[in-house]
Every structure is written in C-alpha cells, then in structure tokens.
Amino acid sequence: MDARHEKRIHIIQNLFSKSFEINDIHVSLPNEQFADITSDIFQNTEKIDEIISTHAPKYPLDKIARIDLCILRLAVYELTIEKKEPVKVIINEAVELAKEMGNERSFAFINAVLGAVVSGNPT
C-alpha cells in the first residue's frame, strides 16, 4: 500500500476518533504520529465545514455520515489549506478512502462535493 494512502487512513482514523470527544474529554488518538495534522484539521474545522456546507447545501453536516465527514474534512484541508498534492490526487484518494471506509454510495457523494469545491459550484 502506498505510504501516502496509509498516512491518510491513519489521519481519518484520528479524525473519526476525535469526533466522539464529549465536553473536551481527551480521546487518545489511535495514531499519535499524525496528531499534528489531525490537530491542524480540527483547528481549521470551522473554515473547512463552511466550505463543505457551501458546496453541499442539501446535506447538513449533522446528517452526513461521520466517516464521510472525516474524509471530506481531510480532503478539503488538503485542497484549501495544505495544498501539497495535485487536486486530482487528493480527490482520487478521498474517493478511494470512501470506497474502503464508507458505505456503497459514499464515494459518489464525496466525489460530487469535492468536484463542487474545486469548480466553485454547489452540488
């Protein structure tokens, strides 16, 4: 498995784990070596979630499957903040992660939302 893909899996696991935090009780991360990226994503969650909400207005964040939201947050972070990988690579990786971790329609939803983010048009 590609090291970058494996890294993204670990970050998604961290984001998913942190999404269960209640009242600031610290949940230990399953992959501490990726804590910095996870933390950076959480620090930018408001900005990232605004982008997701703008480009998927028919889907309130609280109605999006938690794993799909984690995948979207990582991809939007990579597209808008980190900007280290080509857009096609980020979207392809997010779709592959959705196929591995999400339900049977997750990959299409994530592809549509990220396509809207890149094109600037809501879905």
Residue pairs with C-beta under 8 A, 6 or more apart in sequence:
4 85
4 93
5 93
5 96
5 97
7 34
8 74
8 93
8 97
9 97
9 100
9 101
10 30
10 31
10 33
10 34
11 31
11 34
11 37
11 38
11 41
11 74
12 67
12 70
12 71
12 74
12 97
12 101
13 30
13 31
14 29
14 30
14 31
14 34
14 35
14 38
15 38
15 41
15 42
15 70
15 73
15 74
16 66
16 67
16 70
17 27
17 28
17 29
17 30
18 27
18 29
18 38
18 42
19 66
19 69
19 70
20 27
21 27
29 35
29 38
40 77
40 81
41 48
41 73
41 74
41 77
44 77
44 81
45 73
47 80
47 81
48 73
48 76
48 77
48 80
48 81
49 61
49 73
51 76
51 80
51 117
52 61
52 64
52 69
52 72
52 73
52 76
52 113
52 117
53 60
53 61
54 122
55 113
55 116
55 117
55 121
55 122
55 123
56 64
56 112
56 113
56 116
56 122
56 123
57 122
57 123
58 123
59 109
59 113
61 69
64 72
65 102
65 103
65 106
67 101
67 102
67 106
68 98
68 102
68 106
68 109
68 110
71 94
71 97
71 98
71 101
71 102
71 106
71 110
72 94
72 110
72 113
72 114
74 94
74 97
75 90
75 91
75 93
75 94
75 110
75 114
76 114
76 117
78 84
78 85
78 90
79 87
79 90
79 114
79 117
79 118
80 117
85 93
87 118
90 114
91 111
91 114
91 115
91 118
94 110
94 111
94 114
95 107
95 110
95 111
96 107
98 106
98 107
98 109
98 110
98 111
99 106
99 107
102 110
112 123
113 123
115 123
116 122
116 123
